């Protein structure tokens, strides 16, 4: 049914990630889908704003941050029961919504499986990133709580 499934992983959401992975495993049983995991870390400018100029150079190294994020992503998915040759992992830096939607188009995803956590009244029933993905995705989105 689905050929390429994109699964954004928030590295700070351990419990939600476990629920997401269980759903992804069940969906993957239905067909020989490729599963693309992505984790997005904020750029230093997005995270710190103008104060980035005051940070030591060692804290600005996006390569090091990406390597650490990739290790964390691999740790999150290490126990998944999907064959390794069907899985790919990517770490991006920037706005979560923009990076996820861009990667979805890049890989021509059939489905995005996204977790939603801690909604506020301003986002109604979904978290802000999940809500933005649902509104702007050009493919089906499965929201997990």
C-alpha positions in Angstrom: 0.0 0.0 0.0 2.7 2.5 1.0 6.0 2.5 -0.7 7.8 5.2 1.3 6.9 6.2 4.8 8.5 9.2 6.5 8.7 9.1 10.3 9.9 12.2 12.1 11.4 11.5 15.4 11.7 14.0 18.2 14.7 13.0 20.2 13.3 14.5 23.4 10.1 12.5 23.3 11.0 8.9 24.5 7.5 7.7 25.4 5.9 9.1 22.3 8.6 7.6 20.1 7.9 4.1 21.5 4.2 4.5 20.5 5.2 5.8 17.1 7.6 2.9 16.5 4.9 0.3 17.4 2.6 1.8 14.8 5.3 2.0 12.2 6.1 -1.7 12.7 2.5 -2.6 12.2 2.2 -0.5 9.0 5.5 -2.0 7.7 4.0 -5.5 8.1 1.4 -4.7 5.5 3.9 -4.1 2.6 7.6 -3.9 1.8 7.7 -0.1 2.5 10.9 1.9 2.8 10.9 3.6 6.2 12.7 6.9 6.3 13.4 8.3 9.8 14.3 12.0 10.2 15.2 14.0 13.2 15.5 17.7 13.0 17.6 19.7 15.3 17.2 23.5 15.5 19.8 25.7 13.9 21.7 27.7 16.5 20.2 30.9 15.1 16.7 29.5 15.6 17.5 28.2 19.1 19.5 31.1 20.5 18.6 34.0 18.2 21.0 36.9 18.0 22.9 35.6 21.1 24.7 33.1 18.9 27.5 35.6 18.4 28.3 35.2 22.1 28.6 31.4 22.0 32.0 29.7 21.9 33.0 28.4 18.4 32.9 24.8 19.7 29.2 25.1 20.4 28.4 26.3 16.9 29.7 23.2 15.1 26.7 21.8 13.3 28.6 18.7 12.1 29.2 17.6 15.7 25.6 18.3 16.7 24.4 16.3 13.6 26.7 13.3 14.5 25.3 13.3 18.1 21.7 13.6 16.8 22.3 10.7 14.4 23.6 8.5 17.2 20.6 9.4 19.3 18.2 8.6 16.4 19.9 5.2 15.8 19.5 4.5 19.5 15.8 5.3 19.4 15.2 2.9 16.5 17.7 0.2 17.4 15.0 -2.3 18.6 12.6 -1.9 15.7 11.5 -5.1 14.0 12.0 -3.9 10.4 14.8 -5.1 8.2 17.8 -2.8 8.1 17.7 -2.7 4.3 14.3 -1.0 4.5 15.4 1.7 6.9 17.2 5.0 6.3 18.0 7.7 8.7 18.6 11.4 8.2 19.3 14.3 10.5 18.5 17.9 9.4 19.1 21.2 10.9 16.5 24.0 10.8 12.8 24.3 11.2 11.2 20.9 12.0 8.1 21.6 9.8 10.1 22.9 6.8 12.8 20.1 7.0 10.2 17.3 7.3 8.0 18.6 4.5 11.0 19.2 2.3 12.4 15.7 2.9 8.9 14.2 2.3 8.9 15.7 -1.2 12.5 14.8 -1.8 11.9 11.1 -1.1 8.3 11.2 -2.6 6.8 9.8 0.6 3.4 8.2 0.4 2.7 8.7 4.1 4.1 10.7 7.0 3.7 9.2 10.5 4.1 12.0 13.0 3.7 12.1 16.8 1.7 14.8 18.5 2.3 15.8 22.1 1.4 18.5 24.5 -1.1 20.5 22.4 -2.1 23.9 23.6 -5.3 25.8 22.9 -3.6 27.7 20.1 -2.9 24.5 18.2 -6.3 23.0 19.3 -5.8 19.2 19.2 -2.4 18.8 17.7 1.1 19.9 18.7 2.4 22.8 16.6 4.8 20.8 14.4 2.2 18.0 13.8 -0.4 20.6 13.1 1.8 22.4 10.6 2.7 19.1 8.9 -1.0 18.1 8.6 -1.9 21.5 7.1 1.0 21.7 4.6 1.8 18.1 3.6 1.1 17.0 0.1 0.7 13.4 1.1 -1.3 11.5 3.8 -0.4 12.1 7.4 -1.0 9.6 10.2 -0.9 11.4 13.6 0.0 9.3 16.6 -0.7 10.2 20.2 
